[in-house]
């Protein structure tokens, strides 16, 4: 008996010791240093979401979230290929960032108060404004979600999607009937076969699912956005310097778009006399050094992945199969929500 | 008068409707009204199914193309160009294309070692076993992970597809059989501590779902490890799968041990054999032979359970097929059906091969005593 107690005690102490060790290591907040020493960035992505992180025929990761990590690598190493992508399931993502398995997660994660305050993570920035919407058959002749009174909706079981739709219909005093399925593929198949009048999920996913329909052109996505799903990268709590680096990586690509700097006209723009461009290019000021990077950090980002507009159009835009319009993700100057604080 | 010998008339042929295909069909397919009805029903079902499958897989299918446009006909069957474009991914995962020859070598040498090992007639069994259990795992390890002999290191996070399925399944199979036998012997042991430990191990691992074991290994373990000590996800999975299936294997083997009559033990004791010799020479050969179907059943179950590693972010064959459904340049209504059909076919080939081999071994090992006459 005595022996068992001792063994338990030892084991308990061991666990506590390791926990203390790991928590102190996380709190010191030298992620940038760690990453630089290691020589590559460890980036957690999704297990496949069209336009955000998905493998191409050769297995390289592509997508807007993937490009975010590549931009980070470009800023730190001047080499966008120095990233290792770890696909994470929705359940393990928060553990992966807390345990230090990855340095950053760019995994179409909605920034919510609970996640920000209770899970030990920080959301530095929003790189995609998503929200729930509806898809209907074109021949229904509907132009707005407010005309959906009495509609049957296909959606996924047990997600907030179902609740959002219920709220929306109730607050607009409309009748509806929900047909919920276990998996997205099943709901899409049901909608495709005419079981429902409308299919509802996040806007970006609506466009992706549309491609799986027999005749995608016969369907339209209604303009209404009925919920807020701000998606962004997340990092461990307690390292403000790393937080800043993530934030300004995104802002640099936004600022570049605002100033008309693209990956194609970098050379020409570097001779510009516009003070804002000169600051972005590191010709004036010491913005790179304050982040712990080189002067050229923003140029490295834009040179390797392009500005935000280029990233968006390459992965999600109207010329890709997804064909998503900028909408809320347009620059603030064009009626969108993407707004970068000034670099000065 | 010459002597006449009696010779029988040659027998007349049997009535035409009792021999050949017609006879066989009359007897087996159309003997009674009920039989006839059932036969017709089954034939209709078979023809209908074949027609649907054939139409989908061949007649309406697309066979060539560069992207989703190839698979967007009005009446669309299977989208085979998707499989064609992604085949490299399905087999090797994100293993670097320049290094794929290493995986090919591992597959080839594995096949070269395994085939003679599985054929009872081929000699050199002892050397072959030493090769496959001693040299081959080391060869696989260095070849696949690299970092020595000038081979570029390849992170296990880049492994995927069939490669991961086979690595997990084969490690599980090779690890679980000896471990399972030891656990089964331990559970029947007369030493109380050994028995208690074995019972506890078996009951704990049989009592939780595999998905829980994998999840614990991938999500809970890292929280307890100090920073920087992050041992490989794939290794965590391999250990989890091997421990889990050894618990099942132990119970299967125990079934065989219990079927050995007491007389066998007594006879062995009379010959002066000790515990280990009795077990090795008398008990295990008979017990294992009895439970071949059970063992192979566990192997097949294990092979299919490898698909669960997706939960910890490893992409086995099924996982990587599903992952590539999200490639929007291939998104069509038929893509996922084609992908699932392909994955199902590959799994079926492996499981069916295992099942046939087990039947072959049963027949090969059966002694007359087992045969029912």
Interface residues (C-beta under 8 A of the other chain):
Chain A: X15 X18 X19 X21 X22 X25 X26 X47 X48 X49 X50 X51 X54 X55 X56 X57 X58 X59 X60 X84 X86 X87 X88 X89 X91 X92 X95 X96 X98 X99 X100 X101 X185 X192 X208 X211 X212 X213 X214 X320 X321 X322
Chain B: X68 X85 X86 X88 X89 X93 X94 X97 X155 X157 X160 X215 X218 X219 X222 X223 X224 X225 X226 X227 X228 X230 X310 X311 X312 X313 X315 X319 X322 X323 X324 X325 X326 X327 X328 X329 X331 X332 X333 X335 X336
